[in-house]
Amino acid sequence: MLRAFAITVFGLLALAVPSDTRAAITIAGYTDATNDRFTNSDSFIGESLDFSGVGMSMPTATDTRSYWATAISPNVVITANHFHAPNGSSVVFYANNDPSSTPITRTIVSGVKIGSNDLYLSVLNANLPSSIAFYDFAEELLTEGSTSSSSSIIGKNAFVVGRSPFNEAASSTDDRFAYNDQAVGRNIIDRYAASLGSLTNAGALLLIKDLEAAADFVPFEAQLATFDSGAPMFVEIDGRLVLVGTNHFVFPDVPQLGDTIGSGIAYTGNQAAAIRQFISVSAVPEPSSGTALLMLGLSVFVRRRNRG
């Protein structure tokens, strides 16, 4: 059941706080097997879905943080404007959930804030291979007061992605690095907020973290934490992941919301036209078969001339 919210929200906190690099998403009933992507378990709640397009950047000598980057085209990734990988960063993707498999690496060459909320798009130096998914994203226009009866997004049980609570110290043989540190929980999308108090361009989906006894509590109920900023949130449609936004903020325990805490997700739908335009102008054309054959023919011709 959709809950009522006060118009004003106090105490919004951006998720990127550089003082704590170990903060992780909170997931009710978390286990490595069910919620940690790179435990590579058949029990993983996303086992039947393709998370290969969820990438993270490599830390550097001057910046030990790892930033999120989710593919929405062969060469464009999306994340949070307030916490995004700088140009020149190397972004790592895995075609599966095995942390020991060979990753795919691309370099961010440019980027820009898109639309009026917290979304940020970056361009990669080359197209990703077909082994790495890129995701459709929500394009439905939402307004303040949208409900589950008027929207295909509100009321969905989403897949919430963040940094994993996986205990790296528990094993001397794990293959974990900052860029394969991913966990997945669930939460109901409660409402859309065009603005929240002083945040006039929130454009956000709100998710309350319910107690286990609450009617809207779901298995693996999730709440975001520091450094989850920019990670994707998905809904499942026809057996496929569809991106609905990226992690933006949390709101703490406040009386104005009935002593609830929760998470805010920068929503893609109201910015869909701008996102599509950016993807279009940033696309790297793939060589057509005719072009490839022509290049091959020229190569053979040049080799023959050089032998001459």
Backbone as numpy.savetxt, mean C-alpha at the origin, in Angstrom:
# Nx Ny Nz CAx CAy CAz Cx Cy Cz
-22.78 -2.96 11.32 -23.62 -1.77 11.32 -22.74 -0.53 11.32
-23.06 0.41 10.49 -22.26 1.63 10.39 -22.44 2.48 11.63
-21.35 2.93 12.24 -21.43 3.69 13.46 -21.47 5.18 13.20
-22.04 5.92 14.12 -22.11 7.38 14.01 -20.80 7.98 14.50
-20.32 9.02 13.81 -19.10 9.70 14.18 -19.40 11.17 14.46
-18.68 11.76 15.39 -18.74 13.20 15.56 -18.11 13.86 14.35
-18.51 15.09 14.08 -17.98 15.79 12.91 -16.52 16.14 13.10
-16.14 16.51 14.33 -14.77 16.92 14.60 -13.97 15.78 15.18
-12.78 15.56 14.66 -11.89 14.54 15.19 -10.65 15.23 15.74
-10.29 14.92 16.97 -9.14 15.52 17.60 -7.99 14.53 17.68
-6.78 15.07 17.75 -5.63 14.22 18.01 -5.19 13.36 16.84
-5.38 13.83 15.61 -4.89 13.06 14.47 -3.37 12.99 14.51
-2.83 11.81 14.25 -1.39 11.62 14.28 -0.93 11.01 12.98
-0.02 11.71 12.28 0.58 11.11 11.09 1.37 9.89 11.52
1.45 8.91 10.65 2.03 7.62 11.02 3.55 7.57 10.94
4.15 8.55 10.30 5.61 8.52 10.12 6.28 9.28 11.25
6.81 8.57 12.22 7.51 9.18 13.35 8.91 8.59 13.40
9.93 9.35 12.98 11.26 8.79 12.77 11.97 8.32 14.03
11.39 8.51 15.21 12.09 8.12 16.43 11.98 6.63 16.73
11.10 5.90 16.03 10.90 4.49 16.37 10.81 3.65 15.11
11.89 2.97 14.75 11.91 2.19 13.52 11.34 0.79 13.72
10.99 0.41 14.96 10.52 -0.94 15.21 9.00 -1.02 15.36
8.30 0.10 15.30 6.85 0.07 15.48 6.20 -0.78 14.39
5.13 -1.50 14.78 4.50 -2.43 13.85 2.99 -2.35 13.98
2.31 -2.73 12.92 0.86 -2.80 12.91 0.40 -3.71 14.06
-0.74 -3.35 14.69 -1.34 -4.18 15.73 -2.45 -5.02 15.12
-2.38 -6.32 15.29 -3.36 -7.25 14.71 -3.85 -8.19 15.80
-5.16 -8.19 16.04 -5.74 -9.08 17.05 -5.52 -10.53 16.65
-4.98 -11.32 17.58 -4.74 -12.74 17.29 -3.60 -12.98 16.33
-2.69 -12.01 16.20 -1.57 -12.15 15.25 -0.75 -13.41 15.51
-0.42 -14.10 14.42 0.63 -15.12 14.43 1.47 -14.93 13.18
2.69 -15.39 13.23 3.55 -15.30 12.04 2.89 -16.00 10.86
2.34 -17.18 11.11 1.80 -18.00 10.03 0.59 -17.35 9.36
-0.28 -16.73 10.15 -1.52 -16.21 9.57 -1.39 -14.80 9.02
-0.46 -14.01 9.56 -0.46 -12.58 9.22 0.84 -12.05 8.64
1.94 -12.76 8.79 3.21 -12.27 8.25 3.39 -12.80 6.83
3.44 -11.90 5.88 3.52 -12.33 4.47 4.73 -13.22 4.22
5.88 -12.83 4.73 7.11 -13.53 4.36 7.46 -14.69 5.29
6.54 -15.08 6.18 6.66 -16.39 6.81 6.37 -17.48 5.77
5.67 -17.05 4.69 5.43 -17.93 3.53 4.67 -19.19 3.94
3.61 -18.98 4.72 2.82 -20.10 5.23 1.54 -20.27 4.44
1.08 -21.50 4.31 -0.21 -21.77 3.69 -1.37 -21.21 4.51
-1.10 -20.85 5.77 -2.14 -20.31 6.64 -2.28 -18.79 6.52
-1.41 -18.15 5.75 -1.45 -16.70 5.57 -2.82 -16.27 5.06
-3.41 -15.24 5.65 -4.76 -14.83 5.28 -4.83 -14.27 3.85
-3.68 -13.95 3.28 -3.66 -13.49 1.89 -3.07 -14.51 0.94
-3.01 -15.78 1.36 -2.34 -16.82 0.57 -2.93 -16.96 -0.82
-4.24 -16.81 -0.97 -4.88 -16.98 -2.28 -4.83 -15.72 -3.15
-4.24 -14.66 -2.61 -4.20 -13.37 -3.30 -2.76 -13.00 -3.66
-2.62 -12.03 -4.56 -1.31 -11.67 -5.09 -0.82 -10.36 -4.48
0.13 -10.46 -3.57 0.70 -9.28 -2.93 2.04 -8.87 -3.55
2.36 -9.41 -4.71 3.68 -9.16 -5.30 3.91 -7.70 -5.65
2.86 -6.94 -5.88 3.01 -5.53 -6.24 3.23 -4.61 -5.06
3.28 -5.17 -3.85 3.53 -4.36 -2.65 5.03 -4.35 -2.40
5.67 -3.23 -2.71 7.12 -3.12 -2.57 7.52 -2.21 -1.44
8.80 -2.26 -1.09 9.37 -1.38 -0.07 10.77 -0.98 -0.53
11.19 0.21 -0.10 12.50 0.70 -0.52 13.61 0.18 0.38
14.81 0.12 -0.18 15.99 -0.26 0.59 16.45 0.93 1.43
16.80 0.70 2.70 17.44 1.76 3.48 18.79 2.13 2.88
19.24 3.32 3.21 20.55 3.79 2.75 21.41 4.16 3.94
22.65 4.53 3.66 23.56 4.90 4.74 23.10 6.15 5.46
22.36 7.01 4.77 21.91 8.27 5.36 20.45 8.24 5.80
19.71 7.20 5.42 18.30 7.09 5.80 17.99 5.61 6.01
17.89 5.21 7.27 17.71 3.80 7.59 16.25 3.35 7.51
15.35 4.26 7.15 13.94 3.90 7.03 13.68 3.21 5.68
12.61 2.44 5.65 12.16 1.81 4.41 10.76 2.33 4.11
10.55 2.79 2.87 9.30 3.39 2.48 8.48 2.42 1.63
7.16 2.56 1.67 6.27 1.68 0.92 6.06 2.20 -0.50
5.85 1.28 -1.42 5.58 1.64 -2.82 4.77 0.50 -3.45
3.54 0.80 -3.84 2.63 -0.21 -4.38 2.36 0.06 -5.85
2.55 -0.94 -6.69 2.46 -0.76 -8.14 1.00 -0.61 -8.59
0.73 0.45 -9.35 -0.60 0.64 -9.95 -0.51 0.71 -11.48
0.67 0.52 -12.00 0.91 0.34 -13.44 2.29 -0.32 -13.54
2.73 -0.71 -14.73 4.06 -1.34 -14.82 5.20 -0.47 -14.32
5.02 0.86 -14.32 6.13 1.72 -13.90 5.73 2.85 -12.96
4.54 2.78 -12.36 4.10 3.82 -11.41 3.71 3.15 -10.10
4.18 3.73 -8.99 3.83 3.23 -7.66 3.17 4.35 -6.86
2.39 3.95 -5.86 1.65 4.90 -5.04 2.02 4.71 -3.58
1.99 5.83 -2.82 2.33 5.78 -1.41 1.78 7.05 -0.74
2.30 7.40 0.43 1.84 8.56 1.17 2.68 9.79 0.83
2.03 10.92 0.65 2.77 12.15 0.38 3.67 12.53 1.55
3.22 12.29 2.78 4.01 12.73 3.93 5.13 11.76 4.30
5.21 10.62 3.60 6.25 9.64 3.92 6.50 8.79 2.69
7.30 9.33 1.76 7.55 8.62 0.50 9.05 8.52 0.24
9.42 7.50 -0.51 10.82 7.30 -0.86 11.31 8.44 -1.75
12.47 9.01 -1.47 12.99 10.07 -2.32 13.47 9.54 -3.67
13.58 10.44 -4.63 14.11 10.05 -5.94 15.49 9.43 -5.78
15.73 8.39 -6.57 16.99 7.66 -6.47 16.92 6.45 -5.58
15.82 6.29 -4.84 15.67 5.13 -3.95 15.48 3.85 -4.76
16.01 2.76 -4.23 15.79 1.43 -4.81 14.59 0.79 -4.14
13.62 0.34 -4.95 12.41 -0.29 -4.43 12.43 -1.76 -4.78
12.10 -2.61 -3.80 12.23 -4.05 -3.93 10.84 -4.70 -3.94
10.63 -5.61 -4.89 9.39 -6.39 -4.99 9.74 -7.87 -5.00
8.84 -8.69 -4.45 8.98 -10.14 -4.49 7.80 -10.73 -5.26
8.08 -11.62 -6.19 7.03 -12.24 -7.00 6.19 -13.22 -6.20
6.66 -13.59 -5.01 5.93 -14.53 -4.15 6.11 -14.08 -2.70
5.81 -14.98 -1.77 5.92 -14.63 -0.35 7.14 -15.26 0.32
8.08 -15.71 -0.47 9.29 -16.37 0.03 10.40 -15.34 0.18
10.84 -15.03 1.40 11.86 -13.99 1.57 13.23 -14.37 1.03
13.44 -15.66 0.75 14.73 -16.08 0.20 14.74 -16.10 -1.33
13.61 -15.79 -1.95 13.56 -15.75 -3.41 14.26 -14.49 -3.93
14.59 -14.50 -5.20 15.30 -13.36 -5.80 14.35 -12.19 -6.01
14.63 -11.05 -5.41 13.72 -9.91 -5.56 13.93 -9.17 -6.88
12.93 -8.36 -7.22 13.00 -7.46 -8.37 13.23 -6.05 -7.84
14.21 -5.36 -8.39 14.55 -4.02 -7.90 14.40 -2.98 -9.00
13.79 -1.87 -8.66 13.67 -0.73 -9.56 14.06 0.54 -8.81
14.36 1.60 -9.57 14.78 2.87 -8.99 13.72 3.93 -9.24
13.42 4.71 -8.22 12.48 5.82 -8.38 13.20 6.99 -9.04
12.64 7.47 -10.13 13.29 8.56 -10.88 12.58 9.89 -10.72
11.30 9.88 -10.35 10.58 11.13 -10.14 9.30 10.83 -9.38
8.66 11.87 -8.87 7.41 11.67 -8.16 6.71 12.99 -7.90
5.43 12.90 -7.53 4.64 14.10 -7.31 3.45 13.79 -6.40
3.08 14.74 -5.56 1.83 14.65 -4.82 0.69 14.71 -5.83
-0.31 13.86 -5.62 -1.40 13.80 -6.59 -2.71 14.13 -5.87
-3.54 14.99 -6.46 -4.82 15.31 -5.87 -4.68 16.16 -4.62
-5.74 16.17 -3.81 -5.78 17.06 -2.65 -5.58 16.35 -1.32
-5.51 15.02 -1.31 -5.28 14.35 -0.03 -3.82 13.90 0.09
-3.52 12.79 0.74 -2.15 12.43 1.09 -1.50 11.45 0.11
-2.01 11.34 -1.10 -1.48 10.37 -2.05 -0.26 10.93 -2.80
0.69 10.05 -3.09 1.91 10.43 -3.81 2.23 9.34 -4.82
2.54 9.75 -6.05 2.89 8.81 -7.12 4.34 8.98 -7.52
5.01 7.85 -7.75 6.40 7.86 -8.20 6.55 7.04 -9.47
7.51 7.44 -10.29 7.81 6.75 -11.55 9.07 5.90 -11.36
9.01 4.66 -11.84 10.16 3.76 -11.78 11.00 3.90 -13.04
12.26 3.51 -12.95 13.18 3.68 -14.09 12.89 2.71 -15.23
12.15 1.63 -14.96 11.81 0.65 -16.00 10.55 -0.08 -15.58
9.85 -0.63 -16.57 8.64 -1.40 -16.26 8.97 -2.62 -15.41
8.04 -2.98 -14.54 8.16 -4.20 -13.77 7.85 -5.39 -14.66
8.43 -6.56 -14.38 8.12 -7.75 -15.18 6.71 -8.26 -14.88
6.23 -9.16 -15.71 4.88 -9.68 -15.55 4.70 -10.49 -14.27
5.79 -10.89 -13.63 5.70 -11.64 -12.38 5.29 -10.76 -11.20
5.33 -9.45 -11.39 4.94 -8.50 -10.34 3.60 -7.88 -10.70
2.64 -8.00 -9.82 1.29 -7.48 -10.07 1.28 -5.95 -10.01
0.39 -5.36 -10.79 0.01 -3.98 -10.50 -1.50 -3.96 -10.38
-2.01 -3.07 -9.53 -3.37 -3.20 -9.03 -4.33 -2.18 -9.62
-5.54 -2.65 -9.88 -6.63 -1.72 -10.11 -6.87 -0.96 -8.81
-7.42 0.23 -8.92 -7.69 1.01 -7.72 -9.11 1.57 -7.76
-9.65 1.82 -6.57 -11.02 2.32 -6.46 -11.15 3.66 -7.17
-12.23 3.81 -7.94 -12.48 5.05 -8.66 -13.85 5.64 -8.32
-14.54 5.02 -7.39 -15.87 5.50 -7.00 -15.77 6.82 -6.24
-16.57 7.80 -6.63 -16.59 9.10 -5.96 -17.39 8.98 -4.66
-16.76 9.32 -3.54 -17.43 9.28 -2.25 -17.63 10.69 -1.71
-18.68 10.86 -0.93 -18.95 12.14 -0.28 -19.18 11.90 1.20
-19.07 12.97 1.98 -19.35 12.88 3.41 -20.73 12.27 3.60
-20.82 11.25 4.43 -22.10 10.62 4.67 -22.38 9.41 3.81
-21.45 9.05 2.90 -21.63 7.84 2.10 -21.77 6.64 3.04
-22.69 5.75 2.73 -22.94 4.59 3.57 -22.76 3.31 2.77
-22.88 2.18 3.43 -22.72 0.90 2.76 -23.83 0.68 1.73
-24.97 1.33 1.90 -26.06 1.18 0.94 -25.88 2.06 -0.29
-25.04 3.09 -0.18 -24.82 4.00 -1.31 -23.43 3.85 -1.91
-22.62 2.98 -1.37 -21.23 2.84 -1.81 -20.83 1.37 -1.83
-20.01 1.01 -2.80 -19.48 -0.35 -2.87 -18.23 -0.50 -2.02
-17.74 0.61 -1.42 -16.52 0.61 -0.62 -16.84 0.56 0.88
-17.74 1.43 1.32 -18.07 1.50 2.74 -18.68 0.16 3.18
-18.23 -0.31 4.33 -18.72 -1.57 4.87 -17.93 -2.79 4.46
-16.97 -2.63 3.52 -16.14 -3.76 3.10 -15.16 -4.14 4.20
-14.84 -5.42 4.28 -13.80 -5.90 5.18 -12.48 -5.85 4.42
-11.65 -4.88 4.77 -10.44 -4.60 4.00 -9.24 -5.40 4.50
-8.24 -5.54 3.61 -6.93 -6.05 3.98 -6.04 -4.84 4.30
-5.60 -4.77 5.55 -4.81 -3.64 6.03 -3.35 -4.08 6.13
-2.45 -3.36 5.48 -1.04 -3.75 5.39 -0.18 -2.81 6.23
0.78 -3.38 6.93 1.71 -2.57 7.71 2.97 -3.35 8.01
3.85 -2.74 8.81 5.09 -3.42 9.20 4.78 -4.57 10.15
5.50 -5.66 9.96 5.17 -6.89 10.68 5.71 -6.90 12.12
4.93 -7.46 13.05 5.45 -7.71 14.40 6.36 -8.93 14.48
6.66 -9.55 13.35 7.52 -10.75 13.31 8.79 -10.54 14.15
9.10 -11.51 14.97 10.25 -11.45 15.85 11.49 -11.97 15.13
12.27 -11.09 14.57 13.45 -11.49 13.81 14.50 -12.16 14.69
14.49 -11.82 15.98 15.50 -12.38 16.88 15.22 -13.84 17.23
14.02 -14.32 16.88 13.65 -15.69 17.25 14.32 -16.74 16.38
14.89 -16.33 15.25 15.51 -17.30 14.35 16.82 -16.73 13.81
17.82 -17.58 13.77 19.11 -17.17 13.21 19.19 -17.45 11.72
18.14 -18.03 11.17 18.17 -18.43 9.76 17.16 -17.68 8.90
16.40 -16.73 9.51 15.42 -16.01 8.70 16.12 -15.10 7.70
15.43 -14.80 6.63 16.00 -14.00 5.55 15.36 -12.61 5.49
15.12 -12.02 6.66 14.39 -10.76 6.70 15.31 -9.56 6.54
14.78 -8.57 5.84 15.42 -7.29 5.69 14.33 -6.23 5.85
14.70 -4.98 5.86 13.71 -3.92 6.04 12.66 -3.93 4.94
13.01 -4.46 3.77 12.09 -4.40 2.64 11.29 -5.69 2.43
11.36 -6.63 3.36 10.40 -7.75 3.36 9.80 -7.92 4.74
9.35 -6.79 5.27 8.80 -6.70 6.61 7.33 -6.30 6.48
6.47 -7.26 6.14 5.08 -6.94 5.81 4.11 -7.87 6.53
3.09 -7.26 7.13 2.02 -8.03 7.77 0.68 -7.56 7.24
-0.33 -8.43 7.31 -1.66 -8.12 6.78 -2.70 -8.47 7.84
-3.56 -7.49 8.17 -4.69 -7.70 9.06 -5.98 -7.33 8.34
-7.07 -7.26 9.09 -8.37 -6.95 8.51 -9.05 -5.84 9.32
-9.95 -5.13 8.68 -10.81 -4.18 9.39 -11.93 -3.74 8.46
-13.06 -3.38 9.06 -14.21 -2.88 8.31 -14.01 -1.41 7.97
-14.28 -1.01 6.73 -14.26 0.40 6.34 -15.55 1.04 6.83
-15.43 1.95 7.81 -16.61 2.49 8.48 -17.26 3.67 7.76
-16.44 4.57 7.26 -17.02 5.74 6.60 -15.96 6.48 5.82
-16.40 7.45 5.02 -15.51 8.36 4.30 -15.58 9.72 4.95
-14.43 10.37 5.13 -14.37 11.70 5.71 -13.67 12.64 4.75
-14.39 13.63 4.23 -13.78 14.62 3.36 -12.83 15.51 4.13
-13.20 15.83 5.39 -12.35 16.64 6.25 -12.47 16.13 7.68
-11.43 16.36 8.46 -11.41 15.93 9.87 -10.77 17.04 10.69
-11.59 17.82 11.37 -11.05 18.90 12.17 -10.20 19.83 11.33
-8.92 20.00 11.72 -8.02 20.88 10.98 -7.53 20.27 9.68
-7.76 18.99 9.50 -7.34 18.33 8.26 -8.46 18.51 7.22
-8.38 19.62 6.47 -9.49 19.99 5.59 -9.54 19.18 4.31
-8.45 18.53 3.95 -8.42 17.71 2.74 -8.07 16.27 3.10
-8.81 15.73 4.05 -8.51 14.37 4.50 -8.74 13.36 3.38
-9.92 13.41 2.74 -10.24 12.45 1.70 -9.94 11.04 2.15
-10.42 10.68 3.36 -9.95 9.46 4.01 -11.07 8.48 4.31
-10.71 7.21 4.24 -11.55 6.14 4.76 -11.16 5.91 6.21
-12.16 5.75 7.09 -11.89 5.58 8.50 -12.20 4.15 8.93
-11.31 3.60 9.76 -11.47 2.24 10.28 -11.32 2.29 11.79
-12.38 1.91 12.50 -12.32 1.83 13.95 -11.71 0.50 14.37
-10.83 0.53 15.39 -10.33 -0.72 15.96 -11.29 -1.15 17.06
-12.09 -2.17 16.75 -13.11 -2.64 17.66 -12.55 -3.63 18.68
-13.18 -3.63 19.85 -12.89 -4.68 20.83 -13.54 -5.98 20.38
-13.04 -7.08 20.90 -13.49 -8.39 20.42 -14.99 -8.60 20.64
-15.55 -7.95 21.66 -16.97 -8.13 21.95 -17.88 -7.28 21.06
-17.30 -6.36 20.29 -18.09 -5.45 19.47 -18.69 -6.16 18.26
-19.83 -5.64 17.80 -20.53 -6.27 16.66 -19.69 -6.22 15.39
-18.90 -5.17 15.22 -18.12 -5.00 13.99 -16.71 -5.56 14.09
-16.38 -6.22 15.17 -15.06 -6.85 15.27 -14.94 -7.97 14.25
-13.79 -8.05 13.58 -13.54 -9.12 12.62 -12.26 -9.84 13.01
-12.10 -11.10 12.60 -10.85 -11.81 12.88 -9.66 -11.03 12.33
-8.60 -10.94 13.14 -7.37 -10.23 12.80 -7.61 -8.73 12.65
-8.48 -8.19 13.49 -8.77 -6.75 13.53 -7.47 -5.97 13.66
-7.27 -4.97 12.79 -5.97 -4.29 12.70 -6.07 -2.81 13.05
-4.98 -2.30 13.60 -4.80 -0.87 13.88 -3.40 -0.48 13.45
-3.28 0.61 12.69 -1.99 1.04 12.16 -1.10 1.62 13.26
0.20 1.70 12.94 1.18 2.23 13.89 2.26 2.99 13.12
3.22 3.52 13.85 4.32 4.26 13.26 4.98 3.48 12.12
5.31 4.18 11.05 5.99 3.64 9.87 5.13 2.76 8.99
3.83 2.69 9.29 2.91 2.05 8.35 2.48 3.03 7.26
2.83 4.30 7.39 2.44 5.31 6.41 2.82 4.91 5.00
1.86 5.02 4.10 2.12 4.76 2.69 1.86 3.34 2.26
1.73 2.41 3.22 1.39 1.03 2.87 -0.03 0.99 2.30
-0.33 0.00 1.48 -1.63 -0.03 0.81 -2.72 -0.64 1.67
-3.97 -0.30 1.35 -5.12 -1.02 1.87 -5.93 -1.50 0.68
-6.37 -2.76 0.75 -7.06 -3.40 -0.36 -8.43 -3.91 0.07
-9.30 -4.06 -0.91 -10.48 -4.91 -0.76 -10.38 -6.00 -1.81
-11.05 -7.11 -1.54 -11.04 -8.22 -2.49 -12.31 -8.16 -3.33
-12.15 -8.13 -4.65 -13.28 -8.12 -5.57 -13.03 -9.20 -6.62
-13.94 -10.15 -6.70 -13.82 -11.25 -7.67 -12.48 -11.96 -7.56
-12.02 -12.16 -6.33 -10.79 -12.91 -6.12 -9.51 -12.15 -6.38
-9.61 -10.84 -6.56 -8.42 -10.02 -6.83 -8.36 -8.86 -5.85
-7.14 -8.43 -5.54 -6.96 -7.27 -4.69 -7.19 -5.99 -5.49
-7.97 -5.10 -4.94 -8.20 -3.77 -5.51 -7.78 -2.75 -4.47
-6.89 -1.86 -4.86 -6.38 -0.84 -3.95 -7.45 0.21 -3.67
-7.64 0.56 -2.40 -8.58 1.64 -2.07 -7.88 2.85 -1.47
-6.63 2.71 -1.09 -5.92 3.86 -0.56 -4.62 3.46 0.10
-3.96 4.47 0.70 -2.70 4.24 1.40 -2.79 4.80 2.81
-2.07 4.18 3.73 -2.15 4.55 5.15 -1.70 5.99 5.38
-2.51 6.73 6.15 -2.23 8.15 6.36 -2.05 8.50 7.83
-3.02 8.21 8.70 -2.95 8.67 10.09 -3.68 7.70 11.01
-3.48 7.91 12.31 -4.28 7.23 13.33 -4.95 8.30 14.17
-6.08 7.95 14.79 -6.65 8.84 15.78 -6.72 8.08 17.10
-6.28 8.73 18.18 -6.18 8.05 19.48 -7.52 8.03 20.20
-7.47 7.56 21.43 -8.66 7.40 22.26 -9.23 8.78 22.61
-10.35 9.16 21.99 -10.93 10.49 22.21 -12.42 10.37 22.51
-12.92 11.12 23.50 -14.33 11.05 23.85 -15.26 11.44 22.70
-14.79 12.33 21.82 -15.64 12.79 20.73 -16.05 11.67 19.79
-15.32 10.56 19.81 -15.67 9.41 18.98 -16.12 8.22 19.83
-16.55 8.52 21.05 -16.99 7.43 21.90 -15.86 6.59 22.43
-14.73 7.26 22.74 -13.55 6.58 23.28 -13.05 5.48 22.35
-13.01 5.77 21.08 -12.51 4.80 20.11 -11.16 5.22 19.58
-10.44 4.27 19.02 -9.22 4.56 18.29 -9.38 3.98 16.89
-8.60 4.47 15.95 -8.75 3.96 14.60 -7.70 4.50 13.65
-7.88 4.18 12.37 -6.90 4.48 11.33 -7.57 5.24 10.19
-6.80 6.11 9.55 -7.27 6.85 8.39 -6.47 6.50 7.16
-7.18 6.25 6.06 -6.57 5.81 4.80 -6.86 6.84 3.71
-5.82 7.39 3.09 -6.03 8.33 1.98 -6.66 7.58 0.81
-7.86 7.99 0.43 -8.69 7.25 -0.53 -8.34 7.62 -1.97
-8.27 6.62 -2.86 -7.92 6.87 -4.26 -9.08 7.36 -5.11
-10.30 6.97 -4.75 -11.42 7.14 -5.67 -11.67 8.56 -6.13
-11.60 9.52 -5.20 -11.87 10.91 -5.56 -10.71 11.55 -6.32
-9.59 10.87 -6.41 -8.43 11.36 -7.16 -8.16 10.51 -8.40
-9.11 9.66 -8.76 -8.87 8.66 -9.81 -8.51 9.28 -11.15
-9.18 10.37 -11.53 -8.89 10.99 -12.84 -7.45 11.49 -12.90
-6.99 12.11 -11.81 -5.61 12.61 -11.78 -4.61 11.46 -11.78
-4.94 10.38 -11.09 -4.06 9.21 -11.08 -3.96 8.60 -12.47
-5.09 8.44 -13.13 -5.10 7.89 -14.49 -4.28 8.76 -15.44
-4.42 10.06 -15.32 -3.67 10.97 -16.19 -2.17 10.83 -15.96
-1.76 10.74 -14.69 -0.35 10.59 -14.37 0.20 9.28 -14.94
-0.55 8.20 -14.78 -0.12 6.92 -15.34 0.04 7.01 -16.85
-0.90 7.69 -17.49 -0.86 7.81 -18.95 0.37 8.55 -19.44
0.69 9.66 -18.83 1.83 10.46 -19.30 3.17 9.86 -18.87
3.14 8.95 -17.88 4.38 8.36 -17.38 4.68 7.00 -17.98
3.78 6.48 -18.80 3.92 5.12 -19.32 5.17 4.97 -20.17
5.82 3.83 -20.02 6.96 3.46 -20.86 6.46 2.47 -21.90
6.46 2.84 -23.18 5.92 1.92 -24.20 6.74 0.64 -24.28
6.04 -0.48 -24.38 6.71 -1.76 -24.63 6.94 -1.88 -26.14
8.09 -2.39 -26.56 8.31 -2.57 -28.00 7.28 -3.51 -28.60
6.70 -3.11 -29.73 5.76 -4.00 -30.41 6.54 -5.13 -31.07
5.84 -6.19 -31.45 6.52 -7.32 -32.08 7.18 -6.89 -33.38
6.50 -5.97 -34.10 7.08 -5.50 -35.35 8.35 -4.72 -35.12
8.34 -3.87 -34.06 9.53 -3.10 -33.72 10.66 -4.02 -33.30
10.31 -5.03 -32.50 11.33 -5.97 -32.04 11.96 -6.71 -33.21
11.15 -7.13 -34.17 11.69 -7.83 -35.34 12.57 -6.91 -36.17
12.15 -5.64 -36.31 12.96 -4.68 -37.05 14.32 -4.50 -36.38
14.30 -4.36 -35.02 15.57 -4.19 -34.31 16.45 -5.41 -34.47
15.85 -6.61 -34.44 16.62 -7.83 -34.62 17.22 -7.86 -36.01
16.45 -7.47 -37.02 16.95 -7.45 -38.39 18.10 -6.49 -38.56
17.98 -5.29 -37.94 19.06 -4.32 -38.02 20.32 -4.84 -37.35
20.12 -5.55 -36.20 21.26 -6.10 -35.49 22.00 -7.11 -36.36
21.26 -8.02 -37.02 21.87 -9.01 -37.91 22.58 -8.32 -39.06
21.95 -7.28 -39.63 22.54 -6.55 -40.75 23.87 -5.92 -40.34
23.89 -5.30 -39.14 25.11 -4.63 -38.67 26.21 -5.65 -38.45
25.86 -6.82 -37.85 26.88 -7.84 -37.62 27.47 -8.33 -38.94
26.61 -8.49 -39.97 27.09 -8.95 -41.28 28.02 -7.91 -41.90
27.62 -6.62 -41.77 28.46 -5.56 -42.35 29.82 -5.54 -41.65
29.80 -5.75 -40.31 31.06 -5.70 -39.57 31.99 -6.84 -39.93
31.42 -7.95 -40.40 32.25 -9.07 -40.79 32.92 -8.81 -42.14
32.34 -7.89 -42.92 32.66 -7.70 -44.28 34.01 -7.32 -44.66
